[in-house]
Structure formats: C-alpha cells, structure tokens
Amino acid sequence: MKSKQKGLRKLAALGVLTVMILTQISCQLTSKAQQFVTEISQQVATQINAQTGALPQISGDEYINEEYGFSVIIPEGIEATTSEDGSTYFQDYVLGDSEGFGWSFPTTLEKDDTLEEAAKDIYLSESSWLEDLEILEDGAVSLGDSGLEAWSTRLSGYDRENDYTAEIRLTTLMHSNHTITFEFLSLPENFTFWEDALKDMYDSISLFAPSIEGTPRDQILILEGGETGNPQENDPATTHGSGDTLVFEGLVTYDENLEIAPALAKSWDVNNDGTVYTFHLQPDAVFHDGKPVTASDVVYSWERAADPATASDTVLTYLGDIIGVKEMRDGKAETISGLKILDDHTLQVSIDAAKPYFLYKLIYPTANVLDRENVESDPEWFRSPNGTGPYQLETWISMERKVYTRFEEYYGNKPAIPVILFRLYSGDEFRLYEAGAVDIANVYAYNVERLSDPSEPLHDEMVSGVSMCTTYIQFDVEQPPFDDVKVRQAFNMAIDKQKYLDVALQNTAVMAKGLYPPAMPGFSLDLEGYPYDPEAARQLIRESSYKSVEALPEIVITSSGYGSYSNSLITALSDMWQKNLGVSIVVENIDPEVFYDQRVAEDYGQLTSSGWCADYPDPQNFADVLFHSEAAMNKGHYDNPQLDALLERARVEKDPQERILLYQQAEQMIVEDAPAVFLYHSVAYQVVKPYIKGYILSPISTFPTLRFVSLDEDYWK
C-alpha cells in the first residue's frame, strides 16, 4: 500500500480512540487516559474537517465510485459519514451504540499478480502499524448472489503508541487493472456485532466499467498538472514554455521523427534563393467554434505577437527572421511588411536570408494561430480558448482540473483518445501514479535509483532519455566582477561538477562541458570544458584586473523562491564558490512571479540560475539564440563581435557539414570566453502505464506528444 494509505492508518488509530469515547467503552481508562483520548478525538475531528469540509451523511444509500468502477450499498440502520482524500475513501460507520471505521481504496495491480498475492501485499501494508499481529481468518470468498471472487483477511494487533487492540477485516477484489480493497476497523469486542452488517454490505458490491465524469476509463488519459497565475504564461505570444499543444497550433508541427510536418499549412513552396515561403492553408481547417481559418488569422496572430503592447520577449527569437517583425516590435511600423495575403488560404512570407531552420521556429507557441474575436473578448480569454488544435478545452476549474475533449471537426488525423484530464495540484505525481490515479508521471532523482532495480515492480514502466536541455549559471558580463573574463573562468574552475551531480542531483544528469546537449547536431565529445582546479581558479582571480578576492565587490546570486528558503542546487554552488575561492556569496530569493517580471525587464542580477531546452534540433537554437549580442535571450549582455560574425555566417551556410563545424567553433569560443558556467544536461525519467501505446519521450519540449498516444482498450476488459 502506498504511503497515502499508510498515513491514514494513523488516522484509523486515532479514530478508534474516538470510537472509545463515543461509545463509552473507555470506562477502564484512567482519567488521565480519558483526557488524552479526548484531545486526540478533537484533533481527528479537526483533521477530517480541514481535509474534507462539510461531510455528507449517507444512510441506507448506495456509494458509487465511477472512477474505479464499483458500488456498495450501505445497509439500513448504518449512519455513514464519508470523506474523500485522493484515491482513498474514508467512512465512519455508526450502528446503534457501536462505531467502526472503513476505507475503500484502489491499488494498481502489479504485472502477473494473483488475487491472493495482491491481497497479501495489501494486508501486510495495512497492518504494518500494529504489533503482536494475529491472523484470525484468511482465504478466498464469494460475495452474495453475484458470486464475485474476493479475498478476505481478518486480523488483530496491538497499537503500542496509543495502547489499544484493533481488529481489521480486509476484503479485496480484482477489477480491471487494479484491486479494490474494503477495510473495516473496530475494537475486538465490537467486531462480532458488525459482522452481519458487513456481510450484507460486501455482498452488495457490484463492479462495472470504470469511468470518470461519465467517460469510460479506456477512453480517457489522466495526467497530473499545474497552472500559473501569470497570464503571460497562458498566452502563446508571451509564454516561455511549450504552450498548449492540444488547443493551439501553427502552420507546421513535428512528426514522430522530429521532422517538419504540415499543420495548418497543408503545403508550402520556397523560392530559389530560400527567402520567400508561400504557405497553402488547409481548406477545411476551422476554429473550435466552426469559423474557417484564413490567412488573415495568421497575419493577425503574428502581428499581435510583434505589437509592442503585447510585450512578447520571444517574438524576435521565433519570428524575427520575417522582414518587418523587428520594425513592428520596435514601434517603427504598424504591420509586418514581410507578410502578404494572396487569398483566404494562401500566405506569402518573406525572410531576411535563407535559413534552413526557419520552419522549425514556426512550431513555437509565438507562431500559433489565434482567433481575434476570442482574444479580444476578455482579458482571460485563454480560459475559454477558441483554438484550432485536435482538442478543445472543455472545463478549467482552478486548482482542481482541466478537461480536454477531442475536436471532432479537426481537419487532420484525429487523436485516438477522446478525453484528456489533468488533475491540478492533486499531490505528488509519482505517488498518484502508484495509486493508479494518473497514467504518466515524472520520476525525480529520489525515486530513480529505486526504479532502476530490475526487481522493482515498476521497473519496466520507467522510460528515460537525455533531454536537449542545458542548465547553467549565467553571468551578467556588464556587472563587476564578471566583466573580467578571468573571474568568469575562475568561477568555472571552482565548481566540482561531478560532486555536484553525485550529491545534489543524485547522478541523474549528464555533466556539461559546453553548451550543446547530447543528441543535438554539433555536440562534440572532444570539447574539454573547464577542469575542477581550485588552486588554478584562485590564481586566475589574482591575474584578473581585481588582483585579489578581497577586492571583488559583493556577489549576489538571484534565484526564484519564497522567503528564506534557498534552492538546494543554488546553495550547493554558492558553498563551493565560497569554499574554493574564498568569496562571499549572497543568495537572493525573489517571488517567482516577480522573478518572471524582472526577467522580462532584463533585470537578472550578477548571477542567476538559467537553462535552455531546445525548441528545434539545430545548434542555432542554442548558440545564436542565447549568445549573439543582439539576441533577445542574451540575458547576460554578452557581446563578442568575433562570435557574432561566426554565428551570422552559420545562419546562412547551406552545406550541412560546414554549418555544424561553424557551430562547433562557436561553442568553443563561448566556452573559452565563459559567459556562463555550463553545469549539466537533463535526463528525463518517466513512468508510463502499460496500457498507453505510442508514447514518445521526446527531447524537444514543443513536441506534441499526446497527439500520437492511444489507449489499449483490451486492458480494462
């Protein structure tokens, strides 16, 4: 049983003490013990009310759980108070003058588990808090007229902490891809009193096809998610994330092999010198409200992104190759001169030079096509978006759930899954996965070692891959002391990256020697980077224009966070620098929303933790986007004319091999000039349920993963 259920065992123990008060069975307790019991009882009541609010009373009624496909009738005469916490359903039963406590909870079946094996695993977990355990009954049973096969275990044990004996019955059934366990707890002297009522209740259990909000379980994908209070992150024109690839799309997208594929553009032509693209839109593409998608919609969306009033700091990065975008972004033009509407379904786009990566940029959310009427209808239009993608946003209840339904009028290949549900802030996603409450979950460092063990039941469900991401510490080269290259090099050499990976990241990432991540074209194993050498680092400080550590100004590393809490990774780095260089480092935490606003305003401080994940598989997306002096994402104000010239040459180089060589030279130049400390390349770990087919763990953040996924319907039969 998972830790959530284990945590409720404590609640069960406290609940039994409450029972002792309510039923006046505690006469043998001392007055001191009675006082203790009273206090605990009040605590329990407070905990339950805090978790569930007002609790409904159920009497002689049926409890139905659609998500896991079961129902049970509460016999007449029993008063049942029900609360719900994640996947665990807790009930306080009162029959006459006696009280007991029950739970019903699902547990994901392990591969090839039998009913007996699953039941025994559950009883061992559910009784782990008891001492002097005694098994009173254990075996297979048939329930009622339906003859449902179940496994019933009755046991007793002693709770030393609270000084009482409990008796428990566990009744477990196999259903679909999970088990359902009904647990009842009472004092031994009351247990016999409950047996007839429990038999009636368990005989009433019925199983049916699991569903969620009326959707059969084999037609819905369930994921854990979050939401941001920053409207800029919900707007495709201003987001720094991958956007909503379910609802929105641009002219092009990725296929399964990370190659450019048609989206709203059915096809396109390119002139001989590669500077003019003519896009032919899908003739039957419509918005979710049924309006046809036209070339005017594309122009509106891109000009909106370029409008200074939108304040997009991504538009130059992704649309800046189009003639006229920069002029409009700078407030020098009211339209994008490089866009020409030929007819409702044909758009001509002129760019400033032939660039082999141009189409890739149009996949980023900045280039998504929006409905003007929808955008201008409400400041929070994105809560009811009128997109063109394969799904429409049906429901968005903040801090609770998002529900997407398949758009049946979608022009392209319709996705296989009818409904996608995101549980918002519903708890630790890995624990939710273990409980069967979500279908895919990220696995973080503290669980990777466990799941890497072949004997671990979830081992075969874990997938991994090196992401095209690089995490680094960015220097503002205009701020002392990082205006001196030797100081920047010293800070690079004072970091023990291997130790950092082993301790801070539990060896779940790849050490970075340079900018490009593995799998990125241009990645080179021959790049040496900086060795860990504290003495050489201190010597570089002495050789710098500052001459000594004492002459360095105060150094502040800016991090996103709350209060005095410091990110452990940032703390580890600052500790190394202080120890190995003798410098004083101040860690400044800034509220995440304020931190975001400061970044937009290009206020980053001397040192800041940063990172970049590839939007497309081309080294231009790293070197040029991050370190060209005129790049919008060059937040450290790094300016190297030699590098600029090299990158500008690489942009238009037509020979693929020569382009790669140029970008490798650029990376070497960046490493030597040290505008950043390149720390590591991320490795993504996820667990994926076996009934999910076609899942691709892509190294590209904007890859529309969920469009390729299907569910094995036979798994639930």
Order of alpha helices (4+ residues) and beta strands (2+ residues): alpha-alpha-beta-beta-beta-beta-beta-beta-alpha-beta-beta-beta-beta-alpha-beta-beta-beta-beta-alpha-beta-beta-beta-beta-alpha-alpha-alpha-beta-beta-alpha-alpha-beta-beta-beta-alpha-beta-alpha-beta-alpha-beta-alpha-beta-alpha-beta-alpha-beta-alpha-alpha-alpha-beta-beta-beta
